Amino acid sequence: MPAPEENREELYRYLMVKNHELRELHLAIGPEAGIYLVTQIPIQELTVERLDELVGATVTYVDEIFPTAMTMGLGSVYRRRKSR
């Protein structure tokens, strides 16, 4: 997500708690203060099955964390879509 413009302290606290709960991936602050979900695995562990697991975990974590993080950090420009 882009660098937060609002509620930084509250957002970073939320992300630190979530970071502790994550498996295989972790949240990081990039050089321009954007928030990233990243992973590193040794090349010898890279298989189709392993990649599938990581992509699935990424989708799950983004679905879980992104809406709340965006609402907290960029609430004036981000609005959640209502489910139909």
C-alpha positions as CSV (number, residue, x, y, z in Angstrom):
1,M,0.0,0.0,0.0
2,P,1.2,3.6,-0.5
3,A,2.8,5.5,2.4
4,P,0.2,6.2,5.1
5,E,-1.0,9.8,5.4
6,E,-3.1,9.4,8.5
7,N,-3.0,7.5,11.9
8,R,0.5,6.3,11.3
9,E,1.1,5.2,14.9
10,E,-2.2,3.3,15.1
11,L,-1.6,1.7,11.6
12,Y,2.0,0.7,12.4
13,R,0.8,-0.9,15.7
14,Y,-1.9,-2.8,13.8
15,L,0.7,-4.0,11.2
16,M,3.2,-5.1,13.9
17,V,0.5,-7.3,15.5
18,K,-0.4,-8.7,12.1
19,N,3.2,-9.2,11.2
20,H,3.6,-11.4,14.3
21,E,0.7,-13.6,13.1
22,L,1.9,-14.1,9.6
23,R,3.6,-17.3,8.4
24,E,6.1,-17.4,5.6
25,L,5.6,-13.7,4.7
26,H,6.1,-10.5,6.6
27,L,5.2,-6.9,6.4
28,A,7.9,-4.3,5.7
29,I,8.2,-0.6,5.2
30,G,9.8,0.3,1.8
31,P,12.2,3.2,1.1
32,E,9.4,5.5,0.1
33,A,7.4,4.5,3.3
34,G,5.0,2.2,1.4
35,I,3.9,-1.0,3.1
36,Y,4.9,-4.3,1.5
37,L,4.1,-7.9,2.0
38,V,7.3,-9.9,1.3
39,T,8.8,-13.3,1.5
40,Q,12.2,-14.9,0.7
41,I,12.8,-18.5,0.0
42,P,15.9,-20.3,-1.1
43,I,15.9,-21.0,-4.8
44,Q,16.3,-24.8,-4.2
45,E,12.9,-24.7,-2.3
46,L,11.1,-23.1,-5.3
47,T,8.7,-25.6,-6.7
48,V,5.3,-25.2,-8.3
49,E,3.7,-26.4,-5.1
50,R,5.7,-24.0,-2.9
51,L,4.9,-21.1,-5.2
52,D,1.2,-22.0,-5.1
53,E,1.3,-22.0,-1.2
54,L,3.0,-18.6,-1.1
55,V,0.6,-17.0,-3.7
56,G,-2.3,-18.4,-1.7
57,A,-1.0,-17.1,1.6
58,T,-0.4,-13.7,-0.1
59,V,-4.0,-13.5,-1.3
60,T,-5.3,-14.5,2.1
61,Y,-3.2,-11.9,4.0
62,V,-3.9,-9.1,1.5
63,D,-7.7,-9.8,1.8
64,E,-7.4,-9.8,5.6
65,I,-5.0,-6.8,6.1
66,F,-5.3,-4.4,3.2
67,P,-8.8,-3.0,3.8
68,T,-8.2,-2.2,7.4
69,A,-4.7,-0.8,6.7
70,M,-6.0,1.4,3.9
71,T,-8.9,2.7,6.0
72,M,-6.5,3.5,8.8
73,G,-3.6,5.0,6.8
74,L,-5.5,6.6,3.9
75,G,-9.0,6.8,5.1
76,S,-9.8,10.1,3.5
77,V,-9.1,8.7,0.0
78,Y,-9.9,5.0,0.4
79,R,-13.4,3.7,0.8
80,R,-14.1,0.0,1.2
81,R,-16.4,-1.5,-1.5
82,K,-19.6,-2.8,0.0
83,S,-20.1,-6.5,-0.6
84,R,-23.1,-7.4,-2.7
